[in-house]
Amino acid sequence: MLYNKAVKALNTYHYVATTQRLLGKLESYSLTLVRLQQQAVQLTNALESKQE
């Protein structure tokens, strides 16, 4: 689901305070996901360089 669609759904079905709290969690999870993806790329590159 796209970020904007998630925000729209939250605003439609939840109170403002709940929406803000959930968006904060979504942002935190998104940052964690980006860090994990970067780590996966680094580990893949390290493994490939060891195999050469």
N, CA, C and O atoms as CSV, one atom per row, in Angstrom:
chain,resi,resn,atom,element,x,y,z
A,1,MET,N,N,0.852,-1.167,0.000
A,1,MET,CA,C,0.000,0.000,0.000
A,1,MET,C,C,0.898,1.230,0.000
A,1,MET,O,O,1.897,1.274,0.718
A,2,LEU,N,N,0.556,2.187,-0.772
A,2,LEU,CA,C,1.321,3.416,-0.827
A,2,LEU,C,C,1.129,4.223,0.453
A,2,LEU,O,O,0.088,4.147,1.105
A,3,TYR,N,N,2.141,4.985,0.791
A,3,TYR,CA,C,2.116,5.785,2.015
A,3,TYR,C,C,0.902,6.708,2.051
A,3,TYR,O,O,0.225,6.796,3.075
A,4,ASN,N,N,0.618,7.395,0.948
A,4,ASN,CA,C,-0.512,8.335,0.912
A,4,ASN,C,C,-1.845,7.633,1.126
A,4,ASN,O,O,-2.740,8.178,1.773
A,5,LYS,N,N,-1.979,6.427,0.586
A,5,LYS,CA,C,-3.216,5.668,0.788
A,5,LYS,C,C,-3.354,5.261,2.246
A,5,LYS,O,O,-4.455,5.271,2.797
A,6,ALA,N,N,-2.240,4.903,2.867
A,6,ALA,CA,C,-2.272,4.534,4.281
A,6,ALA,C,C,-2.691,5.733,5.131
A,6,ALA,O,O,-3.501,5.594,6.048
A,7,VAL,N,N,-2.146,6.897,4.829
A,7,VAL,CA,C,-2.503,8.114,5.567
A,7,VAL,C,C,-3.983,8.425,5.391
A,7,VAL,O,O,-4.665,8.765,6.358
A,8,LYS,N,N,-4.476,8.313,4.182
A,8,LYS,CA,C,-5.893,8.593,3.920
A,8,LYS,C,C,-6.785,7.622,4.692
A,8,LYS,O,O,-7.791,8.029,5.274
A,9,ALA,N,N,-6.420,6.348,4.695
A,9,ALA,CA,C,-7.210,5.352,5.422
A,9,ALA,C,C,-7.200,5.641,6.919
A,9,ALA,O,O,-8.233,5.539,7.581
A,10,LEU,N,N,-6.044,5.999,7.448
A,10,LEU,CA,C,-5.963,6.319,8.875
A,10,LEU,C,C,-6.815,7.530,9.212
A,10,LEU,O,O,-7.527,7.527,10.217
A,11,ASN,N,N,-6.750,8.556,8.390
A,11,ASN,CA,C,-7.538,9.763,8.643
A,11,ASN,C,C,-9.032,9.501,8.528
A,11,ASN,O,O,-9.830,10.153,9.201
A,12,THR,N,N,-9.410,8.562,7.692
A,12,THR,CA,C,-10.824,8.261,7.488
A,12,THR,C,C,-11.417,7.486,8.658
A,12,THR,O,O,-12.555,7.736,9.056
A,13,TYR,N,N,-10.656,6.549,9.207
A,13,TYR,CA,C,-11.215,5.616,10.177
A,13,TYR,C,C,-10.757,5.821,11.619
A,13,TYR,O,O,-11.209,5.094,12.504
A,14,HIS,N,N,-9.879,6.784,11.883
A,14,HIS,CA,C,-9.363,6.963,13.236
A,14,HIS,C,C,-9.394,8.428,13.643
A,14,HIS,O,O,-9.456,9.326,12.803
A,15,TYR,N,N,-9.349,8.647,14.955
A,15,TYR,CA,C,-9.247,10.001,15.491
A,15,TYR,C,C,-7.866,10.570,15.198
A,15,TYR,O,O,-6.936,9.826,14.886
A,16,VAL,N,N,-7.734,11.883,15.298
A,16,VAL,CA,C,-6.480,12.564,14.970
A,16,VAL,C,C,-5.328,12.037,15.827
A,16,VAL,O,O,-4.249,11.755,15.305
A,17,ALA,N,N,-5.545,11.903,17.120
A,17,ALA,CA,C,-4.471,11.436,18.009
A,17,ALA,C,C,-4.029,10.027,17.638
A,17,ALA,O,O,-2.835,9.727,17.619
A,18,THR,N,N,-4.992,9.171,17.346
A,18,THR,CA,C,-4.668,7.799,16.955
A,18,THR,C,C,-3.918,7.792,15.634
A,18,THR,O,O,-2.946,7.056,15.468
A,19,THR,N,N,-4.370,8.610,14.699
A,19,THR,CA,C,-3.715,8.698,13.391
A,19,THR,C,C,-2.275,9.160,13.538
A,19,THR,O,O,-1.378,8.598,12.909
A,20,GLN,N,N,-2.041,10.172,14.356
A,20,GLN,CA,C,-0.681,10.669,14.557
A,20,GLN,C,C,0.213,9.602,15.176
A,20,GLN,O,O,1.364,9.441,14.772
A,21,ARG,N,N,-0.312,8.879,16.147
A,21,ARG,CA,C,0.461,7.812,16.792
A,21,ARG,C,C,0.794,6.708,15.792
A,21,ARG,O,O,1.928,6.232,15.748
A,22,LEU,N,N,-0.177,6.303,14.998
A,22,LEU,CA,C,0.050,5.246,14.015
A,22,LEU,C,C,1.005,5.694,12.913
A,22,LEU,O,O,1.822,4.902,12.444
A,23,LEU,N,N,0.910,6.948,12.499
A,23,LEU,CA,C,1.837,7.467,11.490
A,23,LEU,C,C,3.259,7.522,12.035
A,23,LEU,O,O,4.220,7.278,11.305
A,24,GLY,N,N,3.389,7.840,13.307
A,24,GLY,CA,C,4.710,7.823,13.934
A,24,GLY,C,C,5.313,6.431,13.905
A,24,GLY,O,O,6.497,6.261,13.616
A,25,LYS,N,N,4.488,5.437,14.207
A,25,LYS,CA,C,4.958,4.050,14.149
A,25,LYS,C,C,5.317,3.659,12.716
A,25,LYS,O,O,6.324,2.989,12.485
A,26,LEU,N,N,4.494,4.078,11.759
A,26,LEU,CA,C,4.758,3.769,10.353
A,26,LEU,C,C,6.088,4.368,9.907
A,26,LEU,O,O,6.867,3.713,9.215
A,27,GLU,N,N,6.341,5.593,10.297
A,27,GLU,CA,C,7.613,6.234,9.946
A,27,GLU,C,C,8.784,5.501,10.580
A,27,GLU,O,O,9.818,5.305,9.942
A,28,SER,N,N,8.621,5.099,11.827
A,28,SER,CA,C,9.680,4.361,12.519
A,28,SER,C,C,9.949,3.026,11.835
A,28,SER,O,O,11.103,2.653,11.621
A,29,TYR,N,N,8.891,2.314,11.495
A,29,TYR,CA,C,9.050,1.026,10.808
A,29,TYR,C,C,9.677,1.207,9.431
A,29,TYR,O,O,10.478,0.381,8.993
A,30,SER,N,N,9.311,2.290,8.752
A,30,SER,CA,C,9.886,2.558,7.428
A,30,SER,C,C,11.388,2.804,7.530
A,30,SER,O,O,12.158,2.301,6.711
A,31,LEU,N,N,11.803,3.573,8.528
A,31,LEU,CA,C,13.232,3.824,8.728
A,31,LEU,C,C,13.981,2.535,9.065
A,31,LEU,O,O,15.089,2.306,8.581
A,32,THR,N,N,13.366,1.704,9.894
A,32,THR,CA,C,13.976,0.419,10.237
A,32,THR,C,C,14.124,-0.450,8.999
A,32,THR,O,O,15.151,-1.103,8.815
A,33,LEU,N,N,13.114,-0.462,8.158
A,33,LEU,CA,C,13.163,-1.245,6.928
A,33,LEU,C,C,14.276,-0.759,6.008
A,33,LEU,O,O,14.990,-1.570,5.417
A,34,VAL,N,N,14.430,0.546,5.883
A,34,VAL,CA,C,15.499,1.105,5.046
A,34,VAL,C,C,16.859,0.686,5.587
A,34,VAL,O,O,17.738,0.293,4.819
A,35,ARG,N,N,17.040,0.767,6.911
A,35,ARG,CA,C,18.320,0.361,7.511
A,35,ARG,C,C,18.605,-1.112,7.260
A,35,ARG,O,O,19.738,-1.486,6.958
A,36,LEU,N,N,17.591,-1.941,7.383
A,36,LEU,CA,C,17.776,-3.377,7.147
A,36,LEU,C,C,18.112,-3.664,5.688
A,36,LEU,O,O,18.928,-4.538,5.396
A,37,GLN,N,N,17.491,-2.937,4.780
A,37,GLN,CA,C,17.802,-3.111,3.362
A,37,GLN,C,C,19.235,-2.696,3.067
A,37,GLN,O,O,19.932,-3.360,2.299
A,38,GLN,N,N,19.676,-1.601,3.674
A,38,GLN,CA,C,21.063,-1.162,3.490
A,38,GLN,C,C,22.035,-2.201,4.048
A,38,GLN,O,O,23.069,-2.485,3.443
A,39,GLN,N,N,21.696,-2.757,5.196
A,39,GLN,CA,C,22.545,-3.781,5.803
A,39,GLN,C,C,22.595,-5.024,4.921
A,39,GLN,O,O,23.654,-5.637,4.784
A,40,ALA,N,N,21.485,-5.399,4.330
A,40,ALA,CA,C,21.452,-6.560,3.440
A,40,ALA,C,C,22.353,-6.336,2.231
A,40,ALA,O,O,23.057,-7.251,1.803
A,41,VAL,N,N,22.334,-5.134,1.682
A,41,VAL,CA,C,23.197,-4.814,0.541
A,41,VAL,C,C,24.658,-4.886,0.956
A,41,VAL,O,O,25.479,-5.446,0.229
A,42,GLN,N,N,24.994,-4.330,2.111
A,42,GLN,CA,C,26.376,-4.367,2.595
A,42,GLN,C,C,26.844,-5.801,2.816
A,42,GLN,O,O,27.960,-6.157,2.438
A,43,LEU,N,N,26.003,-6.616,3.420
A,43,LEU,CA,C,26.369,-8.014,3.661
A,43,LEU,C,C,26.532,-8.777,2.351
A,43,LEU,O,O,27.435,-9.603,2.219
A,44,THR,N,N,25.667,-8.504,1.394
A,44,THR,CA,C,25.772,-9.149,0.085
A,44,THR,C,C,27.073,-8.762,-0.596
A,44,THR,O,O,27.765,-9.615,-1.151
A,45,ASN,N,N,27.407,-7.480,-0.556
A,45,ASN,CA,C,28.656,-7.014,-1.158
A,45,ASN,C,C,29.864,-7.636,-0.467
A,45,ASN,O,O,30.827,-8.015,-1.134
A,46,ALA,N,N,29.826,-7.745,0.846
A,46,ALA,CA,C,30.932,-8.348,1.587
A,46,ALA,C,C,31.088,-9.818,1.219
A,46,ALA,O,O,32.207,-10.302,1.045
A,47,LEU,N,N,29.985,-10.519,1.102
A,47,LEU,CA,C,30.030,-11.936,0.736
A,47,LEU,C,C,30.572,-12.110,-0.677
A,47,LEU,O,O,31.388,-12.997,-0.928
A,48,GLU,N,N,30.123,-11.270,-1.592
A,48,GLU,CA,C,30.605,-11.361,-2.972
A,48,GLU,C,C,32.100,-11.068,-3.062
A,48,GLU,O,O,32.807,-11.702,-3.845
A,49,SER,N,N,32.584,-10.123,-2.276
A,49,SER,CA,C,34.013,-9.798,-2.324
A,49,SER,C,C,34.853,-10.923,-1.718
A,49,SER,O,O,35.993,-11.125,-2.136
A,50,LYS,N,N,34.319,-11.650,-0.753
A,50,LYS,CA,C,35.039,-12.788,-0.171
A,50,LYS,C,C,35.115,-13.955,-1.145
A,50,LYS,O,O,36.082,-14.717,-1.130
A,51,GLN,N,N,34.105,-14.097,-1.987
A,51,GLN,CA,C,34.061,-15.220,-2.925
A,51,GLN,C,C,34.976,-14.999,-4.122
A,51,GLN,O,O,35.275,-15.945,-4.850
A,52,GLU,N,N,35.422,-13.776,-4.334
A,52,GLU,CA,C,36.274,-13.489,-5.499
A,52,GLU,C,C,37.706,-13.828,-5.252
A,52,GLU,O,O,38.545,-13.645,-6.134
